[in-house]
Amino acid sequence: MGQWSRTGDTPPFIELVPPERATGTRKELYDELERVRGPGRVSNLFKAYSAFPELGQANFRRLMVLLTRGSLSVKFKEAVMTALAEANKCDYCVSFHATAMRSAGASDDEVRAALEFDPDRLGFSRKEKLLFNFALKANGDPHSISPDDIFPLREAGVNDQEIVETLETVNTGNSFNMINGALNIGPDDFLTYMKDRGETWKAAS
Amino acid sequence: MALLADIRTQDELDVFLDAPELTILDVYTQDCVICRKIEPMIAAVVQTSRGVQARKLDAAALPRFAERYEVRGVPTLLLFRNGRAIDRKSGFFTATELREWVRAKRGA
């Protein structure tokens, strides 16, 4: 089934090969996902990426570098990706990243704050608040970013790596939202949290 | 998927803008990518701020309005209270910036 927010029961637009049928490089990708995330946690997004398994492997490695290296917290990066998923109206992505936010120590209220684009309620440092808004601005209109947007970051002690780390978080969130949306890729069976966003959007529209 | 309801007629617009609360009118066009990016920001501000309402207007739907208010680019956000335009902004703004804008204008 596709994304919760879509009407009807349209299946994804490409085949999502289940782990029990995976072979070769696709199986290597699935094995790596299960090794890192746990048994049964091959996400539908990476099942889609496995149509081009080498690219899937490269993307997963990139994601792992983003989440495990650098100096910004996983909670910060998952909050940015939760906010982007909300902005991009990817309900699968909201559920996935909200779940990851909770795993990184965020409360339900903080998840709600990310969905409302409000860094003041996320338990963030001043630097993280500024970077959260910088991420939203880069997503909204990257070409409008000016020295006036960079100056407060510098004053708060943000370095070049943290700026790149934040922008790559935006890039990653957007690219995953886009692939899930364009291919009508629906939620993973292992997700249980924040499954109601699609219904909320439908009710509001 | 629309987050802000569209204004479709002049009568609807007149009633909406005459409201005593702070009223954001988001003037957009169908092909404007940044307009789609700012809409969830505005919706979140309305959801989390008391006494603020917002709707959107396709600039092509009521061209005389866009002309009267000199809307030269989109998105343009016009802030009204009691039928009077009290401020405006153009371009993308984060929800934090919009909350500060609304807060600053609330007492004005």
Interface residues (C-beta under 8 A of the other chain):
Chain A: S5 E86 A87 K89 L115 E116 F117 D118 P119 D120 N133 L136 K137 N139 G140 D141 S144 W201 K202 A204 S205
Chain B: M1 A2 L3 I34 K37 I38 P40 M41 A43 A44 Q47 T48 G91 F92 F93 T94 A95 T96 E97 R99
